[in-house]
């Protein structure tokens, strides 16, 4: 990793430093250096993607309809909570980026719930439409065990992931403080939105 990404980042830094030190800002020289800089950044992105793909959990390799029930089964084994999964699986398939984002986000939410509350029931509903993928994760806890309400700000990574991919993320707490409903919605063909 140090030779690939580390070497590329060091080269990018040196190149930027040399561009800033040019006594005369010759457009041709700057353009040539910028082209080289772009190539280094592209190589770094490819190497980063290769490394991150090799480190992805096994659940990411599964289809959504396989990965999410497995995650719920693990949660049930650890907590004793009853779990349910429903999907209106259609022929529509989400982009790899959308599927990865949903699996990662559900994993983060379930890990958070497991660590903080006495769960009694958790369900995930996965709904496909022609152009979007919606997830509803509902949790129930023992009465008076849900002391701190869940907030979107508790999950900055999920929030950022949804914004970047043009999706929505929301949490609504039950009025009796015995659980919450978390919703996420992404376009089926989610791509990174550039601002």
Residue pairs with C-beta under 8 A, 6 or more apart in sequence:
1 51
4 44
4 47
5 44
5 47
5 48
5 51
8 40
8 41
8 43
8 44
8 47
9 44
11 40
12 37
12 40
12 41
12 44
15 33
15 36
15 37
15 40
16 37
18 33
19 30
19 33
19 34
19 37
22 29
22 30
56 100
57 107
59 67
59 70
59 71
59 103
59 107
60 67
60 100
60 103
60 104
62 70
63 99
64 87
64 94
64 99
64 102
64 103
64 126
64 133
65 87
65 89
65 126
67 103
68 85
68 102
68 103
68 106
68 124
68 126
69 85
71 103
71 106
71 107
71 110
72 83
72 84
72 85
72 110
72 122
72 124
73 83
75 81
75 83
75 110
75 113
75 114
75 119
75 122
76 82
76 83
78 114
79 114
79 119
81 119
81 120
81 121
81 122
82 120
82 121
82 122
83 121
83 122
83 123
84 121
84 122
84 123
84 124
85 123
85 124
85 125
85 126
86 123
86 124
86 125
86 126
87 125
87 126
87 127
87 128
88 126
88 127
88 128
89 126
89 128
90 128
92 128
92 129
92 130
92 188
93 188
94 102
94 128
94 133
94 186
94 188
94 189
94 190
95 188
95 189
95 190
95 191
97 165
97 190
97 191
97 192
98 133
98 165
98 186
98 187
98 188
98 189
98 190
101 161
101 162
101 165
101 167
101 186
101 190
102 126
102 133
102 135
102 184
102 186
104 161
105 135
105 155
105 158
105 161
105 162
105 169
105 184
106 124
106 135
106 137
108 155
108 157
108 158
109 137
109 155
109 158
109 182
110 122
110 137
112 150
112 154
112 155
113 119
113 122
113 139
116 148
117 139
117 141
117 145
117 146
118 141
118 142
118 145
119 139
119 140
119 141
120 140
120 141
120 142
121 138
121 139
121 140
121 179
122 137
122 138
122 139
122 140
123 136
123 137
123 138
124 135
124 136
124 137
124 138
125 134
125 135
125 136
125 138
126 133
126 134
126 135
127 133
127 134
127 135
127 136
128 188
130 188
131 187
131 188
131 189
132 185
132 186
132 187
132 188
133 185
133 186
133 187
133 188
134 183
134 184
134 185
135 183
135 184
135 185
136 181
136 182
136 183
137 181
137 182
137 183
137 184
138 179
138 180
138 181
138 182
139 179
139 180
139 182
140 178
140 179
141 178
141 179
142 178
143 176
143 178
144 177
145 178
146 173
146 174
146 177
146 178
146 179
146 180
147 177
149 173
149 177
149 180
150 171
150 173
150 180
150 182
151 171
152 159
152 169
152 170
152 171
153 159
155 169
158 169
158 184
159 169
161 167
162 168
162 169
162 184
162 186
163 193
164 192
164 193
165 186
165 187
165 190
165 191
165 192
165 193
166 186
166 187
166 190
166 191
166 193
167 184
167 185
167 186
167 187
167 190
168 183
168 184
168 185
169 182
169 183
169 184
170 182
170 183
170 184
171 180
171 181
171 182
171 183
172 180
172 181
172 183
173 179
173 180
174 180
174 181
